[in-house]
Amino acid sequence: MTIYFDNGATTFPKPEIVYREIEKTMRSSSNPGRSSHKMALESGRIIYRTRELLAQLFSINDPMNIVFTQNCTDSLNLGIKGVLKKGDHVVTTSMEHNSVIRPLKTLEERGIIELTIVEGDNRGMVSSLDIEKAIKPNTKMIITTHSSNVVGTLLPISEIGQIAREHNLIYMVDAAQSAGIYDIDVNKSNIDLLAFPGHKGLLGPQGIGGLYIKRGIELETQREGGTGSQSEILSQPLIMPDRYESGTLNTIGIAGLGAGVKFILEEGIDNIRKQGEKLTQYLIEGLSKIDKVIIYGPKDGERQAPVVSINIGEADPSEISFILDNNYDIACRSGLHCAPLAHKTIGTFNRGTIRFSMGYFNTIEEGDRVIQAIEEISKWVG
């Protein structure tokens, strides 16, 4: 039985309710919003119920301000490219995933925006004061991750949100590694745009994500087409969320996402967070006792998401992850994790790291097996 410690890429397993809901919907769903028969209406109800559950989870006042997308990357592109115009300045950080950096660099290379990347320290910590110092007269947006996918470092999103509010800036948060694990209140944290995937901490399937758009923020559409609404007009409807949801929605994926969020709300997000903190701290303490092991990041289960990145001496991380998979049946991820700037920040760009990312269904016993495996491997490599 594989020990799965790659939940930062996608969570596994899913709650049983998610599998059941996906199968049920696949066997009975139709095209939502396109017809008036019972199957189509039920598909529409499934989608709206999921919007309501997400609104409850993120303390969003109006479920119709949640737009469904293909994934978190799609959400980030919609938010970034939908907001920014010629001459705008953007502030981001060196701890971002390429899903943030690449859209921003594309706009910068096209001469559309100016970009400032605020450096973190070698633990991946980013100062909100440094972010504020980077603001210019033409700054339009601050965009940050909530937690690093490389070392789990948690950024002070409420502090950054307050800075954005004081300077009348749009604040966008990439919640790819935090949604479903940490309490996120878009109002208290002054978040204007919140991008999230369905398949990670929210425990849904791949191929579905979402973007919260605060009322009053206008995004340029990145895709136009059929919405099932206002079909008599040739222009894209302006109503929410139809404006940004052209084409047939992934009803099956949305149903699975809704089931995942329902599971989170029933379990309690505090319980989920505490489980992650406990296992993260256990792994940090166990691995820190092994000669040759280098641990990156805050090294504190309460200051980082359930992600632990390591190296063993000078050994190649890809070789170690292969050994873990082939000899110990432990699934993890090695390399640069689609976040090269983050690796430059913590000093691991030349080779990357071995990343263990824990989920709600991992156990201390599995943590013991990971620690034992690393201890054994460290004796003959590095």
C-alpha positions as CSV (number, residue, x, y, z in Angstrom):
1,M,0.0,0.0,0.0
2,T,1.5,3.3,-1.1
3,I,2.2,5.9,1.5
4,Y,1.0,9.1,-0.3
5,F,2.9,12.2,0.8
6,D,2.2,14.3,-2.4
7,N,-0.9,16.1,-1.3
8,G,0.6,19.4,-2.4
9,A,0.2,18.2,-6.0
10,T,-3.3,16.7,-5.5
11,T,-4.9,15.2,-2.5
12,F,-5.4,11.4,-2.2
13,P,-7.5,9.7,-1.2
14,K,-10.7,11.7,-1.4
15,P,-13.4,11.3,1.2
16,E,-15.8,8.5,0.2
17,I,-18.6,11.1,-0.2
18,V,-16.7,12.7,-3.1
19,Y,-16.4,9.4,-5.0
20,R,-20.1,8.7,-4.5
21,E,-21.2,12.2,-5.5
22,I,-19.1,12.1,-8.7
23,E,-20.6,8.8,-9.8
24,K,-24.1,9.8,-8.9
25,T,-23.8,13.0,-10.9
26,M,-22.2,11.4,-13.9
27,R,-25.1,8.9,-14.0
28,S,-27.8,11.5,-13.8
29,S,-26.6,15.0,-14.8
30,S,-27.4,17.0,-17.9
31,N,-26.3,20.4,-19.3
32,P,-27.0,23.0,-16.6
33,G,-28.8,26.2,-17.6
34,R,-29.5,25.0,-21.2
35,S,-32.8,23.3,-20.8
36,S,-35.9,23.3,-18.5
37,H,-36.2,19.5,-18.0
38,K,-35.6,17.9,-14.6
39,M,-32.1,16.6,-15.3
40,A,-30.9,20.1,-16.4
41,L,-32.5,21.8,-13.5
42,E,-31.0,19.3,-11.0
43,S,-27.5,20.0,-12.6
44,G,-28.1,23.7,-12.0
45,R,-29.1,23.0,-8.4
46,I,-25.9,21.0,-7.8
47,I,-23.8,23.9,-9.1
48,Y,-25.6,26.5,-7.0
49,R,-25.3,24.3,-3.8
50,T,-21.6,24.1,-4.4
51,R,-21.4,27.9,-4.7
52,E,-23.2,28.2,-1.4
53,L,-20.9,25.7,0.4
54,L,-17.8,27.6,-0.9
55,A,-19.3,30.9,0.2
56,Q,-19.8,29.5,3.6
57,L,-16.3,28.2,3.8
58,F,-14.7,31.5,2.7
59,S,-17.2,33.9,4.4
60,I,-18.3,35.2,1.0
61,N,-21.5,37.2,1.2
62,D,-23.0,36.4,-2.2
63,P,-22.4,32.9,-3.8
64,M,-22.9,34.4,-7.2
65,N,-19.5,36.1,-6.8
66,I,-17.8,32.8,-7.2
67,V,-16.9,31.8,-10.7
68,F,-16.0,28.2,-11.6
69,T,-12.9,27.7,-13.7
70,Q,-10.8,24.8,-15.0
71,N,-8.3,25.0,-12.2
72,C,-6.4,27.5,-9.9
73,T,-4.1,28.4,-12.8
74,D,-7.1,29.4,-14.9
75,S,-8.5,31.4,-12.0
76,L,-5.2,33.3,-11.6
77,N,-4.9,34.1,-15.3
78,L,-8.5,35.4,-15.3
79,G,-7.8,37.6,-12.3
80,I,-4.4,38.9,-13.4
81,K,-5.2,39.5,-17.0
82,G,-8.7,40.6,-16.3
83,V,-7.6,43.4,-14.0
84,L,-4.3,44.7,-15.3
85,K,-4.0,47.4,-18.0
86,K,-1.2,49.2,-19.8
87,G,1.0,51.1,-17.4
88,D,-0.1,49.3,-14.2
89,H,2.4,48.2,-11.6
90,V,2.1,44.9,-9.7
91,V,3.7,43.8,-6.4
92,T,4.3,40.1,-5.8
93,T,6.8,37.9,-4.0
94,S,9.7,35.6,-4.7
95,M,7.7,32.7,-3.1
96,E,5.1,32.5,-5.9
97,H,4.3,29.5,-8.0
98,N,4.7,29.8,-11.8
99,S,1.0,30.1,-12.1
100,V,1.4,33.6,-10.7
101,I,4.9,34.5,-12.0
102,R,4.4,33.4,-15.6
103,P,1.2,35.4,-16.4
104,L,2.8,38.5,-14.7
105,K,6.1,38.0,-16.6
106,T,4.2,37.6,-19.9
107,L,2.5,40.9,-19.3
108,E,5.8,42.5,-18.3
109,E,7.6,41.2,-21.4
110,R,4.8,42.6,-23.6
111,G,5.4,46.0,-22.1
112,I,1.9,46.1,-20.5
113,I,2.9,46.2,-16.8
114,E,5.7,47.0,-14.4
115,L,6.5,44.2,-11.9
116,T,8.2,44.3,-8.5
117,I,9.1,40.9,-6.9
118,V,9.6,41.3,-3.1
119,E,12.2,38.9,-1.9
120,G,11.6,36.5,1.0
121,D,14.3,35.3,3.4
122,N,15.9,31.9,3.3
123,R,13.0,30.4,5.2
124,G,10.5,31.7,2.7
125,M,9.2,34.4,5.0
126,V,8.0,37.6,3.4
127,S,7.7,40.9,5.3
128,S,4.4,42.8,4.8
129,L,6.5,46.0,5.4
130,D,8.7,45.2,2.4
131,I,5.5,44.7,0.3
132,E,4.2,48.1,1.4
133,K,7.6,49.7,0.5
134,A,7.3,48.3,-3.0
135,I,4.1,50.2,-3.7
136,K,4.4,52.9,-6.4
137,P,1.9,55.6,-7.6
138,N,0.9,53.4,-10.5
139,T,0.5,50.2,-8.4
140,K,-2.8,48.5,-9.2
141,M,-2.5,45.1,-7.6
142,I,-0.8,43.1,-4.9
143,I,-0.8,39.4,-5.5
144,T,0.6,36.8,-3.1
145,T,0.4,33.1,-2.3
146,H,-1.2,32.2,1.1
147,S,1.3,29.4,1.7
148,S,4.4,28.3,-0.3
149,N,4.1,25.1,-2.2
150,V,7.8,24.5,-1.7
151,V,8.3,24.9,2.1
152,G,4.8,25.7,3.3
153,T,5.6,29.2,4.6
154,L,2.5,31.1,5.5
155,L,2.3,34.7,4.4
156,P,0.5,37.3,6.5
157,I,-2.4,37.7,4.2
158,S,-4.5,39.8,6.6
159,E,-1.7,42.3,7.1
160,I,-1.1,42.5,3.4
161,G,-4.8,42.8,2.8
162,Q,-5.0,45.8,5.2
163,I,-2.1,47.4,3.4
164,A,-3.9,47.0,0.1
165,R,-7.0,48.5,1.5
166,E,-5.2,51.5,2.9
167,H,-3.6,52.2,-0.5
168,N,-6.8,51.4,-2.4
169,L,-5.2,48.5,-4.3
170,I,-6.7,45.2,-5.4
171,Y,-5.4,42.3,-3.4
172,M,-5.4,38.8,-5.0
173,V,-4.6,35.7,-3.0
174,D,-3.4,32.3,-4.5
175,A,-4.9,29.8,-2.1
176,A,-3.7,26.7,-4.0
177,Q,-2.0,25.3,-0.9
178,S,-4.3,26.7,1.8
179,A,-7.9,26.5,0.8
180,G,-9.6,23.8,2.8
181,I,-6.8,23.7,5.4
182,Y,-6.7,27.2,6.9
183,D,-9.6,29.5,7.7
184,I,-9.9,32.1,5.0
185,D,-12.3,35.0,5.5
186,V,-12.3,37.2,2.4
187,N,-13.9,40.1,4.3
188,K,-11.6,40.1,7.4
189,S,-8.5,39.7,5.3
190,N,-9.6,42.3,2.7
191,I,-9.2,39.8,-0.2
192,D,-10.6,41.1,-3.5
193,L,-9.8,38.1,-5.6
194,L,-9.3,34.6,-4.3
195,A,-8.1,31.8,-6.6
196,F,-8.5,28.2,-5.5
197,P,-8.2,24.7,-7.0
198,G,-10.8,22.0,-6.4
199,H,-8.4,19.0,-6.2
200,K,-6.0,19.9,-3.3
201,G,-7.2,20.9,0.2
202,L,-10.8,21.2,-0.9
203,L,-10.7,17.4,-1.6
204,G,-12.5,17.5,-4.9
205,P,-11.5,16.1,-8.3
206,Q,-9.0,17.5,-10.8
207,G,-10.3,19.8,-13.6
208,I,-12.2,22.2,-11.4
209,G,-11.3,25.4,-9.7
210,G,-12.8,28.8,-8.8
211,L,-12.3,32.5,-8.4
212,Y,-14.0,34.8,-5.9
213,I,-14.5,38.2,-7.4
214,K,-15.5,41.0,-4.9
215,R,-18.5,42.9,-5.9
216,G,-17.6,46.0,-7.8
217,I,-14.4,44.6,-9.4
218,E,-14.7,44.4,-13.2
219,L,-12.5,41.9,-15.0
220,E,-12.1,41.7,-18.7
221,T,-13.3,38.4,-19.9
222,Q,-10.8,35.9,-21.2
223,R,-13.4,33.8,-23.0
224,E,-16.8,34.5,-24.5
225,G,-19.6,32.2,-25.7
226,G,-22.7,30.5,-24.7
227,T,-23.9,30.9,-21.1
228,G,-27.5,29.7,-21.3
229,S,-28.5,33.3,-20.3
230,Q,-29.5,36.3,-22.4
231,S,-29.2,34.2,-25.5
232,E,-30.9,36.9,-27.6
233,I,-28.0,39.3,-27.3
234,L,-24.8,39.0,-29.3
235,S,-22.5,40.5,-26.7
236,Q,-21.3,38.7,-23.6
237,P,-23.7,39.0,-20.7
238,L,-22.5,41.2,-17.9
239,I,-24.4,39.3,-15.1
240,M,-22.5,37.3,-12.5
241,P,-21.3,34.6,-12.7
242,D,-22.3,34.0,-16.3
243,R,-20.0,36.7,-17.6
244,Y,-17.0,34.5,-16.8
245,E,-18.5,31.0,-17.3
246,S,-18.9,30.6,-21.1
247,G,-19.4,27.0,-22.2
248,T,-20.7,24.0,-20.5
249,L,-19.6,23.8,-16.9
250,N,-17.9,20.8,-15.4
251,T,-21.0,19.7,-13.4
252,I,-19.4,16.4,-12.4
253,G,-16.3,18.1,-11.1
254,I,-18.4,20.8,-9.3
255,A,-20.4,18.1,-7.7
256,G,-17.3,16.4,-6.4
257,L,-15.9,19.7,-5.2
258,G,-19.2,20.4,-3.3
259,A,-18.9,17.1,-1.6
260,G,-15.3,17.8,-0.6
261,V,-16.3,21.2,0.9
262,K,-19.2,19.6,2.7
263,F,-16.8,17.1,4.2
264,I,-14.5,19.9,5.4
265,L,-17.4,21.9,6.9
266,E,-18.6,18.8,8.8
267,E,-15.1,17.8,10.0
268,G,-14.3,21.4,11.0
269,I,-11.5,23.3,9.4
270,D,-9.8,23.8,12.8
271,N,-9.5,20.0,13.2
272,I,-8.1,19.7,9.7
273,R,-5.6,22.4,10.4
274,K,-4.5,20.9,13.7
275,Q,-4.1,17.5,12.1
276,G,-1.8,19.1,9.5
277,E,0.2,21.0,12.1
278,K,0.7,17.8,14.3
279,L,2.0,15.7,11.4
280,T,4.2,18.5,10.0
281,Q,5.8,19.1,13.4
282,Y,6.2,15.3,13.9
283,L,8.0,15.0,10.6
284,I,10.2,18.0,11.2
285,E,11.3,16.7,14.6
286,G,12.0,13.2,13.4
287,L,13.9,14.2,10.2
288,S,16.0,16.8,12.1
289,K,17.6,14.0,14.1
290,I,19.0,12.3,11.0
291,D,22.6,13.1,10.0
292,K,23.0,14.7,6.6
293,V,19.3,15.8,6.4
294,I,18.8,19.5,5.6
295,I,15.3,20.8,6.3
296,Y,14.1,24.1,4.7
297,G,11.5,26.6,5.6
298,P,10.3,27.8,9.0
299,K,10.7,24.3,10.6
300,D,7.5,25.0,12.7
301,G,4.3,23.2,12.2
302,E,2.3,26.3,13.2
303,R,4.1,28.6,10.8
304,Q,3.9,26.5,7.7
305,A,1.4,24.5,5.8
306,P,1.7,20.7,5.9
307,V,4.7,20.7,3.6
308,V,8.3,19.6,4.6
309,S,11.1,20.0,2.0
310,I,14.5,18.4,2.6
311,N,17.7,17.3,1.0
312,I,20.1,14.6,2.1
313,G,23.7,15.9,1.9
314,E,24.7,16.4,-1.7
315,A,22.4,13.6,-3.0
316,D,20.2,14.2,-6.1
317,P,16.6,14.8,-4.9
318,S,15.3,13.0,-8.0
319,E,17.4,9.9,-7.1
320,I,16.1,10.0,-3.5
321,S,12.4,10.3,-4.6
322,F,12.9,7.4,-7.0
323,I,14.3,5.2,-4.2
324,L,11.5,6.2,-1.9
325,D,8.9,5.2,-4.5
326,N,10.7,2.1,-5.8
327,N,12.0,0.6,-2.6
328,Y,9.7,2.0,0.1
329,D,6.5,2.6,-1.8
330,I,6.4,6.3,-0.6
331,A,5.1,8.8,-3.0
332,C,6.6,12.3,-2.8
333,R,7.8,15.0,-5.2
334,S,11.3,16.2,-6.0
335,G,12.6,19.0,-8.2
336,L,11.7,22.7,-8.4
337,H,8.0,22.3,-7.9
338,C,7.1,24.9,-10.6
339,A,8.4,27.6,-8.3
340,P,12.0,28.4,-9.4
341,L,12.1,31.8,-7.6
342,A,11.1,30.2,-4.3
343,H,14.0,27.8,-4.7
344,K,16.3,30.6,-5.4
345,T,15.0,32.3,-2.3
346,I,15.8,29.3,0.0
347,G,19.0,28.5,-1.8
348,T,18.0,25.2,-3.6
349,F,17.6,26.3,-7.2
350,N,20.6,24.3,-8.5
351,R,19.0,20.9,-7.5
352,G,15.6,21.4,-5.9
353,T,14.4,19.5,-2.9
354,I,12.5,16.4,-1.8
355,R,9.0,17.5,-0.8
356,F,6.7,15.7,1.5
357,S,3.2,17.2,1.6
358,M,0.7,15.8,4.0
359,G,-3.1,15.5,3.8
360,Y,-5.9,15.0,6.3
361,F,-5.8,11.2,5.9
362,N,-2.1,10.7,6.6
363,T,-1.1,9.3,9.9
364,I,1.7,9.4,12.4
365,E,2.5,5.8,11.6
366,E,3.0,6.8,8.0
367,G,5.2,9.6,9.2
368,D,7.3,7.1,11.1
369,R,7.8,5.0,7.9
370,V,9.0,8.1,6.0
371,I,11.4,9.0,8.8
372,Q,12.7,5.5,8.9
373,A,13.2,5.4,5.2
374,I,15.1,8.7,5.1
375,E,17.3,7.4,8.0
376,E,18.1,4.2,6.1
377,I,18.8,6.0,2.8
378,S,21.0,8.7,4.4
379,K,23.4,6.0,5.6
380,W,24.5,5.2,2.0
381,V,23.9,8.3,-0.1
382,G,24.8,12.0,0.1
